[in-house]
Amino acid sequence: MRDEDRTKGQPIDELVRLRRRYAELEESEQPLRTGEILVKMGYVTRQQLEEALIEQEELSRHGHRRKLLSIMVESGIITEEQLRTVLAIQSARIAIR
């Protein structure tokens, strides 16, 4: 099998995986915070989330308010695409409620 044949199904597979994860998130009764969505989607580990939260708190103590997602993108923990996906999920969940 050629490499291009193997990669043709990958975007579809990724969409199916994301849809399954999103369905799991929809079943949750409580609104999820952005960090929890990142963990449930498998984009970050709980440890990565905690480290980013610690960095956010440390910056805040020095008078620098930064959004968690900005910290995670700038440090390379998540990609811009993952950021957009999480924001879309969070926005959809807010609209549903």
Secondary structure, DSSP 8 states (H G I E B T S, - for coil): --HHHHHHTHHHHHHHHHHHHHHHHHT-SS---HHHHHHHHTSS-HHHHHHHHHHHHHHHHTT----HHHHHHHTTSS-HHHHHHHHHHHHHHHHH-
